[in-house]
Amino acid sequence: MQWSIDKELIDYIMEISKDYYPKEFLALLRADKHVIKELLFVPALKSGSVSASFDAFNLPHYFDVVGTVHSHPSGNGEPSNRDLRLFSRYPVNLIVFYPFSRECLKVYDNKGTQIDLTYVL
């Protein structure tokens, strides 16, 4: 499955990650026809320097949520075991990492395998 993301949205994600730094940022992703177009901010997000988490029971039910995005302030773009458990729920998962530029992005499927992501206008 080929996923794409709006260039402006990825730039927005990078800016939010910089604003959260040195804490982690986490949000859900919504898509239309495999193009990621929107972030859903998670209510009651718990954000720290090594993790960000949320209570799934607080989430509204959106059927078009396709994945997650979160930041790694450490500069490491590899998923942790905790990340992999979260990834298993969604087909596309983004990790953005310090210093938060377009080159500081890795994308994973629900099994934790790195996949490609293309940019659209």
N, C-alpha and C positions, 0 to 999 in steps of 0.2 A: 504494500500500500504506500503510495507516494503522498506525503503531506507537504503543504505549503503554508507560509505565514506572510501576512501583510508586513512590508518593510517598516511602516510607521509603527506597527504594533510591537515589533521586536525592539525598535529604538525606545519605545515607551517602557517596555519591560526592563531594558538596561538602565533607564533613568530611575525607575522605581527601585531597582536593585541598589543603585548608588545611594539613593535616599535612605534605604534601610541599613546600609553598611554601617557598622560591622555586624549587624544582625542579618539573619536569613529572611528572605521574602518568599511567600508562597501564594499561589492563586490557581484557580481552575481555568481551563481553556474551553471555549466554545468554537465550533466550526460549522461551515456550510460547504458541503461537497468537498471535504478534505482540505479546505482552506481555513486555517485558524484565523479568526477575525475578532475575537473578543476575550477579555479577561473577566472572570467572576471573582471578586474579592471575597474572601472567606470571613464570615463573622467570627468574632472571638478568636482570632489568630493568636497563637502563642509563639513569639519569635525570640530566638536567642542567638548567640554567636556560633553555635554548632548545630542548631536544628530549628525547624519551624513546624508547628503541628496545629491541628484543628480537630474539633469534635464533629465527626460525620453526622451526628444526630442534629446538629444545628444548621445543616445545609438545606436550602430549599431543593426541591426535586426538579432538576433540569435534565431532560432526556437527551439534550444535544451537547452535554459535557463530554469532551473527547480525551481530556488529559489534564496534566498538571504542568506548572512551571514553578521552579524555585531557584533561589540563588545559593551559591556556595562562596561566602566571603573569604574562604581559605585560599581560593585560586585553584582548587582541585575540581575538575569537571567530572570525576568518576562518581557513580552512585554508591551510596552506603547500603548496608543490608536493610536499614529502615526505608531508604528510598525505594529499593527494589520491591518491598512489600506494598508501598503506595502505588508504584508503577503497575503492579499486577492488576489493578482495577481499570486501567485506561490504556487505549491503544497508542497514545503518543505522549511523551513526557520530556520536558525541556529542563536542562540544568544550565544556568548562566553562572559564570564565575568571574571573580575578580581578575582584571580591572573593569569588567563589564563593557565590552565592545562586541560587535557582531562576530568577531573571531573567537570570542569567549563563550561559545555555545555548543552544547552537545545535546543530541536528541536520541531518545531510547524508546523502544517498543515496550509492550507489557511484560516481556520476558527479560528486559534489561539489556537487550542487544542494541548496539548503536545503529541508528538509521539515518538516512539523508533527509534534509529539509530544504525546500527551495523557497526563494523569496518572490513575492508578487507585489505589484503596485497597488 
